Amino acid sequence: MRLSNTNEISIIGLGNVLEGDLGVGCYIIEALAQERLADNIRLAYLAEEAIKTDVWLFEARLAIIVQGISMGVNPGRVFCWNYKTFQQHIPWLINQSKTISPLAQALARTELAGGFPKKVLFIFIQPKETSKPCISREICKAMRLAIKIIKKELQDNGTLLANNKIEPIYRLKPLQGSTLMF
C-alpha cells in the first residue's frame, strides 16, 4: 500500500496506442515526461486499465485524466470537463468507450474511501484514425492544446518548479512530424 500525499498531482493517460488516435493519452503522458516537472507530479499511462485509476486518484490535490474518445464531433476537438460534467455524461459515454465504466467505478470507489481528489479534470479528444497504430494530424494539433491546458492547470495550482522554464510545445518529441507510425 502506498502512502498518499495530499499535495500530489496525478496526470493519467488512458487508451490503446494500437488503436491510433485512441492512444493519445499515452502520447500526452510521454510528452509531459520530457518536461522538468515538480516532484509531486505523477504521470501514469494505464492503457485500458481505467479500473486502476483509484490508486492514482486517492487523496491527490489534482487529478487530470486524458484520453481519446469518440464523441461524434470533428476529429481533434478537445473537451475539458470537471467531475460534475463527467458525471452528467456517464450514461452516454459508457457506450462510447470501454474505459468509461471502469473509470466511473474507480472514481466512486475513491470517493467512498474518503480519498477523492480536491479537483478532477477530464480531457477528452475526438479521434480520427482508429484502425492502425498512428496518430493523425488532427490529434497532433489537439495534443498541443491538451498539453497547454494541462500546463496552465499546473501553473494555476503553483506546481511548476519556481525557475522551471516550460519547454515549448513544438519541441516535444511526439509532436514532431505530422504522423507518428510504429
N, C-alpha and C positions, 0 to 999 in steps of 0.2 A: 504494500500500500504506500502510495507516495504522500508526502506531506504537502499540503496545499499552502499557497501563499496568496493572500487576497490582493496583492499588488501585481500578480501575474496577468499577462495578456496572452490569450491563445488565438492564433490565426490558423484555421483549419481548412484544408482543401479537400474537397470530395469529387469523385468522378473517376472514370476509367480512361486512361490515356490510349487504350486500344480502340476506343470509340471516338477518335478525332477530337472535335471541339468539346465534347463532354468531359474531357480530361483537363480542361482549363484550370481547375482548382490546383492541380499538380504543378502546372507551369507558373502559376502565380506564387505558390509557395517556393518554388525553385528560384524565381526572380528575387523574391524578398530575402532568400537565404544569402544572396550576394551582397546584401546591404550590411552595413555595420549597425546592427540594432542593439538596443539595451538588453542587458542580461535577463530581464524579467519578461521578455517577449519570446513565447514558444511557438514554433512553427510545426505543423503536423499535416502530413498528407495521409489521409486514411483511405484513399481509393473509394471503394463502395462500402466500406465498413462503418457507416454512419452510426451504427449502434454503439460504437466505442467513443463517441464524442463526449460522453459524460465524464470520462477521465480528464479530458482537456478543459471541460467547462467548469468543473467543481471549484467553487469559491474564487473564480477568476474575476478580476475587476472588469475586464472587457473580453468578449469573445467575438471573433469575426469568422463567419462561415462562408466559404466561397465555392461555387460550383456552376457548371454549365447545366442548364435545364431548358427543355423545350417548352416554350410558353405560347407559341403560335404568333410571334411577332417577328419583325425584321432581324436577321442574323446580326449579332454583335450588340444588340440592345442590352444595357446593363440596368438591373433593378437593384435598388438598395433599400432594404426593409428593416424595420425594427421588429422586435419579438411580437408585438401586438398585430402588426400587419401579417407576419408569417402565420400566426395562429388563425387569422381570418381566412387565409387561403389554403390551409392544410387540406380540407376535403377535396379541393380541386387538384392541388399539387401532388397528392398521393398517386393519382393516375398518370402524372407526367414523368415521374422518376422513381426508381426502386429505392432510392436512398431517403426519400422524404418520410416514410412511415417509421423506419428505424431511427431517424434523426429526431422526429417528434417524440418517440419513446424515450430516447436518451435525454432530451430536454425535460420531459416530465419526470423522469427518474431523478435527475439532478435537482429539480425543484422540490420534489418530495423529500429528498435527503437534506434539504436546507442549505444547499451549496450553489444555488442559481447565481450566475454572474450578475454583477451590477448592471451591465449593459450587454446586449447581444445585437449584432448587426449581421444581416444576411445579404450577400452579394450574389445575385443570380445573373447568369449571362446566357442569352439566347444563342445556341449553336447554329452552325451552317452545315459543316461536314461531320457526319457521324458514322460513315461506313468504312473508314480506313484511318490508320494512326497518323494523322497530320492535323495541322492547325490552319484554319482559313485566315485570309487577310482580315476579315471582319473581326475575328476573335483576337488577332494580334492587336488591333486598334482597341478593342474592348478591354484587353488585358491592361493596356496603358491606363485607361480610365479607372479600372478597378484598383490598380496599384496606387494611383493618385488618390482615390477615395480612402484607401487603407492608410496611406502615409498621412493624409490630412487628419484622419481619426487619431492616429498615433501622436501627431503634433498637438492636437486639441487636448489629448489626455496627458501631455507632458512626458511621453515615454520615449522620445528620441533622445539620444545622448546629447548633452549640452553643446558640445562642439562637433556634433556629427553633421558633416556635410552630406546631404542626401544625394545619392548617385542619380544623375539624370536618367530618366526612364528610358530614353532611347539607347543607352549603353548597356542595358540589361541583356545578357546573352540570349535568353529565349525569344527576345523580340527582334533580334537581328534577322533580316531577311523577311520575306513575306509569308513563307510557308515552312513549317517545320516538318520534316519527314524522319522516320526511323528506319 
